[in-house]
Amino acid sequence: MMDRQTISDAKRLVIKVGSALLTNDGAGIDRQAIDAWVEQIAKLISAGKEVVLVSSGAVAEGLVRLGLDSRPQTIHMLQSAAAVGQMGLIQTYETSFRRFERQTAQILLDHDDMANRERYLNARGVMQTLMALKVVPIVNENDTVVTDEIRFGDNDRLAALVANLIDADALVILTDKDGMYDANPDVDASAQLIAHAYASDSSLDAQAGTSNGALGRGGMQTKLEAARLASRSGCNTVIAGGRNQDILSRICAGENVGTFLSADKTPLAARKQWLAGQLQVKGSLVLDEGATKVLHQQGRSLLAVGVTAVVGSFTRGELVSCVDAKGVEVARGLVNYNSDETQLIQGKSTEEIIKILGYCDDDELIHRDNLVIVK
């Protein structure tokens, strides 16, 4: 049900602020704007809410400090800009929160922190402990060490994964637009703000577009994808203009501002949220029609007999994608056999595995506890 009251009632929130807002479109850290958001967050915490802040802006601030007028193309220059900018960004937040006698904690994450189950649970435990202590966790991607192959892609996605990680009730994404529109407001004066929609609504994709900012990596499409990812844990999302007066207070009061994207699906169990959010898929299994239906309709384990082809190289326990005959991903999970073994047993019954391999460690290719439907 699409109800703004769910945002007002939310006890645990993830708030994400983008680079263009934080650096006033590249002019350097906008301390006045940060002070305004921090004041609102401090009030929310005093009212009993728990808040995790996901902040972009490290690279953008680094560019200003280093006197660069455009985003570097080389990975080491980007990492250097992030390292320099992170100093100023966190210092600004710490100084601003101290006005309200609030402690802050810096948390830098990369994909390995989310892909490794033990590290994932450790990050969850740390954030929960910090919130219990009334400390504000400030999260950013660890841009100083991350590479394109293992990055989250943008901080919108990171914010959604953090929302899943801590079982947040609401995700608030502050951007330089007032929300999602039914057309591009930069070129179409008749564009109308979308006030309410379900995150799963496929018609939103055409309206979101694919634009990217000069400073950040994400456009409105990434914010829509973040809302869908957050919805896997039953988390509703608001996308709103961060420059609007008292925007966080108004959102959390249930006011009709920005775009409210409702989570309309049953939340996934915590372990399956973790599986669904992983980026590094090591290979794929092509399923026949029968296996595809069984996964969708019955939620059963994947057996080797339902696999028609194996793509890529993977080892036991790694994440693989399950696709239908058209190549559309329908599920993903942790595989019980490596790629060479899987090629040998694909299309075979469980009883034939031991004859082919000489052993049968698991009856299932992917056990249902390690399998999540993504379509």
N, C-alpha and C positions, 0 to 999 in steps of 0.2 A: 504494500500500500504506500502510495506517495504522500507522505505527511511530514511537513516541516517540523512538526512537534518532536519528531525523533531526533532532530539536531539539537533542539532546545533541551531535550532530556538526556542527551549524550553525556556520559560521565568521562569517557576517555577519548581524546581527540588527537589526530595528527594534523598539524598545520604546515603546509608547504608554501614557501615564498620563493618566487622566481628571480633570476638574475636581473632582468630588465627593471624590476621594481626595486631591488636592493641597491642597485648601482645607478638608479635614475637614468636608465638607458645608456649606461656606459660612462657617466660623468664621475664615477667614484662612489664609494659607499654613501648612501643617503641616510645619514644618522638621524635626521628628523623623522623620516618615515619609520625607521627601525624603532625609535623611541615610542612612536604612536602604537605600533603593533605590540611592542613589549608591554606597554601600559595596559593594553586590553588583555593580553595573555595573563599578566599578573592578577588582574581582576577575576579572570576565569578561574585561576588556581585558588584564589581566596574564596571563591564561591563553591569550592569543592570539586572542581574538575581537574583531571589529569591531562597534561599537554606534552606532546613531543613535537619539537620544531624541526622540520626538514628544510634546510636552507641551502639554496644555490648561492652563487656570487663569488666564490673563491677565485676562479679563473678570471672573471671580469674585473675584480678588484686588483688582482695581480697584474693585469694588463695596464691598468692605470698607474700602479706603483712603478712598473718597469718602463713606462713611457711608450708602450706599444699601442698602435692605433687600430689593429685588427687581430682577430683570433689566430694564433700561430697554427701552422699546418703540421709541424713536426711534433712527435709525441713528447720528446724531452723538453721542448719549449713550453708545451702545454702543462706538463708536470711541474716545471719550474714556476710558471705563472700561478698555478694552483698553490704551490708551497708558500710563495710570497703572499698571495692574497688571503690564504687561510688565516695567517697571523692577524691581519687587520680585521677580518670578518668576525672572528671569535672574540677578539679584544673589544670590539664595538658592542657585541651582544652582552658580554660579561659586564661591561661598564653600565649598560642600559638597565639590565636586570638588577644590578646592585642598588639602583635607586629605590627599588621596592623590596630590598633585603631578600632577594631570591638568588640562590646559587645556580650555576649552570654547569653542564658537563659536555665536553666535546666527544662525539662518537663518530669515527670515520669507518665506513664499511666498504667492502668490495664484494664481488660475486662469491669468492671463496667462503666468506663469512656466512652467506646464505646457503651455499651449496652443501657445505659440510654440516651434517645434522647436529653434531656436538657443538660446533661454533654457533650455529643458529640458535640452539637452546641457551647457550651462554649469553648471547646478545639479548635474547628475550629476558633472561633473568636479571641482567644488569639494568636494562631499561625499566623493568618493573620495580626493582629496588630503588632506583633513582626517583621514580615518580612517588613511591611510598615515602621517600625522604623529602618530598616537595621540591626536589631539584629538577630543573628543566633540561632534559637531554636535547642537545642540538646536533642533529645528524647531517652528515654530508657524505657523498661518495669520496673514497680515498683516491682523489685524482692524482696524487703525487706518485702512486705506484701502479695504478690501473692502466691497462692497455685496451685498445678497441675490442679485442677478442673477448675480454672478460668484464667489460663495463656494463652497468645496468642499462645504459642507453640514454637516460635522462633522469633528473631528480623527481619527475612525476611518477615514474615507475618505482623508483626507490621509495618514495613516500607511501605508495600503495603496498609495497612489500612490508614496510615498517608497520602499516596499519594491520596487515595480516599477522605480523610477528607478535604484536602486543594485544591483539584482539580489540582494536579500537572500535568505538561506536560510530565515529564520523571522521571523514577525511575532508579537510578544507584546503583547496588549492587556490592561492591568491595569484592573480595574473595581471597583465596590463590591459586586459579586456574585461568588460563587465560580466562576461559569461559566454556561453555558447549561443550562437545565432543561427537562424535558418538559412542565412547566406553570409557572404563575407562583408562585414560592416565597413571595411576599408574601401570597398569599391561599389557597394550597393547601399544607397541611402535608405532603401525600404526594408533593409534587414531587420528582423524582429528577434528580440531576445527569447530564447527557449527557457521558460520558467521552471517547468517540470518535465521529466522524462524518466523512463526506466533505463538504467545503464546498459542493459542488454539490447535495447532497441537498435536494430541493424540500420534503420534509416538515418541514424545520426552520423554514420560514417561519411556520407557524402557531404553533409553539412559541416563536419569538423575540418575538412581539408587536410593539407599536409604541410602547411607553412612552418618554417623554422625561423627563430629569431637570430639576429646577428651575434648576440652574446651567449644565449643558451642553446641547448640542443633540441628542445621540445617545442612543438606547436600545439594547437588545440586537439589534434588527433591523439597525441601522447597523453593528454589529460583525460580524454574519453577512455583510452585503453587503461589508464590508471584507475579510473572509476570502476571499470569492469573487473580489474584485478582485485580491487578492494572489496567489491561486492561478494567475492568468494568467501569472505568471512562474515558476511551480513552487514558490512560497513557501507553506509550511505555517504555520498560525496556532494559537496557544494563547490562549484567553480565560480569565483567572483572577482571583481575588480579590487585589487589591493590598495588603490589610491583613494577609494571612497571613504568618507568620514566614518570612523568607528565601525568599520566593516566587520571585524571579528565579533564585536559585541552584538551587532545587529543580526548576524548569522546565528549566533548562539542563543539569541532571544526568539528565534523562529521567524524572523522577519522575511518577507518574500523578496530577497535580493539574490542576484546571481542566478545560476542554473543548478537546480537540485536534481541529482541523478540517483534514483532510488535503487537499492539492491533488492531485486525481486525474486531471488532464488534462495533455496535453503542453504545455509552456510555449510561449507565443507568442514570436515573434521580437521583439527590443527595439522596433523601429519600430511593430509592431502593438500592443504593450503600450501605447505612447504613444497611439496612435489610440483604443484601447478605453477608455482612462481619461479621455478628454476630456469635459467637461461641456457646453460651449456648442455644441449642435447647431443649425445655422442653418435647417434645413428638413428635409423628408422626401420620399422617393420611394416610391410604392406599386408593388410588383412583382407581376407575374403569377405563376401557379403554376410555370411553366417556369423563369423566372429565379430564383425562390426555391430550386428544386431544384438548379439549376446552381451557385448560390453554396454551398449546403450540401454537395453531394456531390462537386463537381469543383473547387471553389476557384478558379473562373475569374473573369475581370473581368466587370463589369456593363456590358451594352450597352444602348443607348437602346431597342431593340426590346422589352426586357423590362419597361419602365416603363409603368404605366397611368395614373398621376396624379402631379402635382407639388404639394407643399404648402409654403408659406412663400417667403421671399425670400432668396436667397443669391448669392454671387459665385463665380467660378472659384477653386478651391483651398480653399473652406471645407468644414467638416465637415457632412455630411448623414446622416440616418438612413434605412435601407432597411427598409421594413415590408411584411408580407404583406397579403393581402386583408382580414384580420381586424384589422389595425392592430398586430400584434405585431412588435416590432423583431427583425430577423434579422441585420442587419449595419449597419456604418457606415463611411464613408470620405470621402476628399477628392475632390470632384466636379470634372470637367474643363470643365464648361460652367455658366454662370450659370442662374438659375431661369427667366428669359424664354426663353433658348435651349433649355433642357431641355424646356419646355412645347411648343415648336415641334417638337422631334425625338422626343418620347416615342412609343414604339410603332413607330418607324421603323427600318429597317435602316441599317447603317453607310453603305452606298452612297448612301442618300438624303440624308444629312446635308449634303453639299456642295451638293446641289440646293436644299435648303430654306434653309440659312444663307448659302450663297455661299462657304463655307470649311469645312474639316474639320481642326481642329487636332489632334484625337485621335480614334482609332477607338472608344475605350472611353469610356463615361460616367464610370465609376470604374475605374481600373486595379487589378488584383489586388494589386499591391504597396502600394497605398494603401487597401486594403479589409480589414476585419477582421470575422469572424463573431462575433456576440455571443450567439447562442442555440444 
